[in-house]
């Protein structure tokens, strides 16, 4: 194991919740001709060849915004790794998963607002399970257009089944360990 990999295991798992105001442009992704597959939770996952960043939609403003959100972390050489966008039809979900192996973090940008459902109050929510120092914590986020959740790649996360169509844009970034 190299030093960066060892140092990575010493860092606590985290999430960052923020807002990206210029999210509307990413709705255009769903109009592009793109590769796609149906995921196990019945969502439709779209991506460009090799999961390239959709520069036709955004020239890099969003990537730069993400980098400012993690500048307080001991990361250096933060680079885009892959991008995809997801259409969650009614009753679909993302099962519990993490983005490993490697030093990476995941960014989930909500593109629609949540529609309240009294019978299913958490339908479509993003949730995460974090293990820090043998203490398990659970977090969840109500979908709101423009809300951005950044998760350590080791964090297990998924979504509750949705009761209405929902869309997100997802990016993974990789990095080296800096000073901490």
C-alpha positions in Angstrom: 0.0 0.0 0.0 1.5 3.4 -1.0 1.4 6.4 1.4 -1.6 8.1 -0.3 -3.7 4.9 0.1 -2.6 4.5 3.7 -3.3 8.2 4.5 -6.7 7.9 2.8 -7.8 5.2 5.3 -7.0 7.6 8.2 -9.3 10.3 7.0 -12.9 10.3 8.3 -15.8 9.7 5.9 -17.7 12.9 5.0 -20.4 14.5 3.1 -20.8 18.1 2.0 -24.2 19.6 1.2 -24.3 22.8 -0.8 -26.3 24.5 -3.7 -25.3 24.8 -7.3 -27.4 27.6 -8.8 -26.6 26.9 -12.5 -28.1 23.4 -12.5 -30.7 24.0 -15.2 -28.1 23.5 -18.0 -27.7 19.8 -17.0 -31.3 19.0 -17.8 -30.2 19.3 -21.5 -28.2 16.1 -21.0 -31.3 14.1 -21.3 -31.8 15.4 -24.9 -28.4 14.1 -26.0 -27.7 10.9 -27.9 -25.8 9.0 -25.3 -24.9 5.5 -24.3 -27.2 4.1 -21.6 -28.2 1.1 -19.6 -31.0 0.1 -17.3 -29.7 -0.2 -13.7 -30.8 -2.9 -11.2 -33.2 -0.5 -9.5 -34.9 0.2 -12.9 -33.3 3.6 -13.3 -32.0 4.6 -16.7 -28.3 5.6 -16.6 -26.8 7.8 -19.5 -23.2 8.5 -20.2 -20.8 9.6 -23.0 -18.1 7.3 -24.3 -15.7 6.5 -21.5 -17.9 8.5 -19.1 -16.4 11.7 -20.4 -17.4 15.0 -18.9 -20.2 16.6 -21.0 -18.3 19.7 -22.1 -21.0 20.4 -24.7 -23.2 21.4 -21.8 -20.7 22.9 -19.4 -17.2 24.1 -20.3 -15.8 23.4 -16.8 -17.6 25.9 -14.5 -19.3 23.1 -12.6 -16.0 21.2 -12.2 -14.3 24.3 -10.8 -17.2 24.8 -8.4 -16.8 21.3 -7.1 -13.1 21.9 -6.6 -13.8 25.0 -4.4 -16.2 22.9 -2.3 -13.4 20.4 -1.4 -10.5 22.9 -1.1 -10.6 22.6 2.7 -9.9 18.9 2.5 -6.3 17.6 2.3 -6.6 16.8 -1.4 -4.3 17.8 -4.3 -4.5 17.1 -8.0 -8.3 16.8 -8.0 -9.4 15.6 -11.4 -12.7 14.6 -13.1 -12.9 10.8 -13.3 -16.3 10.1 -14.8 -19.8 11.6 -15.3 -23.3 10.2 -15.9 -26.9 11.3 -15.5 -29.8 9.2 -14.2 -33.5 9.2 -15.0 -35.4 7.6 -12.2 -38.9 6.7 -13.5 -41.7 6.2 -10.9 -40.9 3.3 -8.5 -37.2 3.1 -9.4 -34.3 3.5 -7.0 -30.5 3.1 -6.6 -29.5 0.2 -4.4 -27.0 0.7 -1.6 -23.4 1.0 -3.1 -20.2 2.9 -2.8 -17.7 4.2 -5.3 -14.5 2.2 -4.6 -11.7 1.3 -4.9 -9.5 4.3 -5.1 -9.3 7.8 -3.8 -12.4 9.5 -5.1 -15.5 11.4 -4.2 -18.9 11.5 -5.7 -21.1 14.5 -6.5 -24.9 14.1 -6.8 -26.7 17.2 -8.3 -30.5 17.1 -8.0 -32.2 18.5 -11.1 -35.8 18.4 -9.9 -37.8 19.3 -6.8 -39.3 16.8 -4.6 -43.1 16.3 -4.7 -44.4 15.7 -1.2 -46.1 12.4 -0.7 -47.7 11.9 2.8 -48.0 8.2 2.4 -44.3 7.8 1.3 -42.5 10.7 3.0 -39.0 9.7 2.0 -39.7 8.4 -1.5 -36.8 9.4 -3.9 -34.6 10.6 -1.1 -30.8 10.1 -1.3 -29.5 8.3 1.8 -26.0 7.5 3.1 -24.5 5.3 5.8 -21.1 6.5 7.2 -18.8 4.6 9.5 -16.4 6.8 11.4 -14.4 5.4 14.3 -16.8 2.4 14.6 -19.8 4.9 14.9 -22.4 4.4 12.2 -24.4 7.4 11.2 -27.3 7.7 8.7 -28.0 10.8 6.6 -30.7 11.5 4.0 -31.4 14.3 1.6 -34.7 15.5 0.1 -34.3 16.1 -3.6 -34.4 19.8 -4.3 -33.3 21.2 -7.7 -29.8 22.6 -7.5 -28.9 20.8 -4.2 -25.5 19.2 -4.5 -24.3 16.4 -2.2 -20.6 15.5 -2.3 -19.8 12.1 -0.7 -16.5 10.5 0.2 -16.2 7.6 -2.3 -16.2 5.1 0.6 -19.6 6.2 1.8 -22.4 3.7 1.1 -25.4 5.4 -0.4 -28.5 4.8 -2.4 -32.0 6.2 -3.0 -35.4 5.2 -1.7 -37.9 4.2 -4.5 -39.4 7.3 -6.1 -43.1 8.0 -6.5 -42.5 10.4 -9.4 -39.9 10.8 -12.1 -36.7 12.3 -10.8 -33.4 13.2 -12.5 -29.8 13.7 -11.3 -26.3 14.5 -12.7 -23.5 12.5 -11.1 -19.7 13.0 -11.3 -16.8 11.3 -9.7 -13.5 13.0 -9.0 -10.2 11.4 -8.1 -7.4 13.0 -6.1 -4.0 12.6 -4.3 -3.5 13.2 -0.6 -2.1 16.5 0.3 -1.0 17.8 3.7 -3.3 17.3 6.7 
